[in-house]
Amino acid sequence: MKAELLTSVLNELNGTSADIEASGVISTDGLMMASVLPGGMDEDRVGAMSAAMLSLGDRTAQELSRGNLEQVLIKGARGYVLMTYAGSEAVLTVLAKPNAKLGLIFLDVKRAAEKIADLL
């Protein structure tokens, strides 16, 4: 039941912008809780990499006195990966197109993360 609710939040998020290509909710230990990913994308790999990057981001923010981590943003030639906490036990990961309007995506992701945190 919880997975269905999380998936509905992800579907709503993906529907808010044509620039969002995929999204997933991952536990902080790297297990996929719910996802809306394109075919051929490995859920386990996305989960493990998201957890690893968020952990590294946490440590970097602490070591460099930047305060609590809010998000990790990766820009590649074919788009963006945005990761943010959704409560203390989960991570919301979003894949966006290279020409995405990041300001709007940040806002939509923040709202979705709050909904997810409330569900967990």
Residue pairs with C-beta under 8 A, 6 or more apart in sequence:
2 33
2 119
2 120
3 33
3 34
5 119
6 25
6 33
6 34
6 116
6 119
7 34
7 35
7 36
9 25
9 112
9 115
9 116
9 119
10 23
10 24
10 25
10 34
10 35
10 36
10 112
11 36
12 112
13 20
13 23
13 94
13 108
13 109
13 112
14 20
14 21
14 22
14 23
14 36
16 108
17 96
17 100
17 101
17 104
17 105
17 108
18 97
19 96
19 97
19 99
19 100
19 101
19 104
19 105
20 94
20 95
20 96
20 100
20 105
20 108
21 38
21 79
21 95
21 96
21 97
22 35
22 36
22 37
22 38
22 41
22 94
22 95
23 35
23 36
23 37
23 92
23 93
23 94
23 95
23 112
24 32
24 33
24 34
24 35
24 36
24 37
24 43
24 46
24 47
24 50
24 92
24 93
25 32
25 33
25 34
25 35
25 86
25 90
25 91
25 92
25 93
25 116
26 32
26 33
26 46
26 47
26 50
26 51
26 90
26 91
26 92
26 93
27 33
27 47
27 51
27 89
27 90
27 91
28 51
28 54
28 55
28 88
28 89
28 90
28 91
29 51
30 47
30 48
30 50
30 51
30 52
31 47
32 43
32 44
32 46
32 47
33 90
35 43
35 46
37 43
37 46
46 93
50 83
50 91
50 93
51 91
53 72
53 74
53 81
53 83
54 69
54 72
54 83
54 85
54 91
57 69
57 71
57 72
57 83
58 69
60 66
60 69
61 67
61 68
61 69
69 85
70 84
70 85
71 82
71 83
71 84
71 106
71 109
72 81
72 82
72 83
72 84
73 80
73 81
73 82
73 83
73 102
74 80
74 81
74 82
76 98
77 98
78 98
79 95
79 96
79 97
79 98
79 100
80 94
80 95
80 96
80 97
80 98
80 100
80 102
80 105
81 93
81 94
81 95
81 96
82 93
82 94
82 96
82 105
82 106
82 109
83 91
83 92
83 93
83 94
84 91
84 92
84 109
84 110
84 113
85 91
85 92
85 113
85 117
86 92
86 112
86 113
86 114
86 116
86 117
86 120
87 113
87 116
87 117
87 120
89 120
90 116
90 117
90 120
92 109
92 112
92 113
92 116
94 105
94 109
96 102
96 105
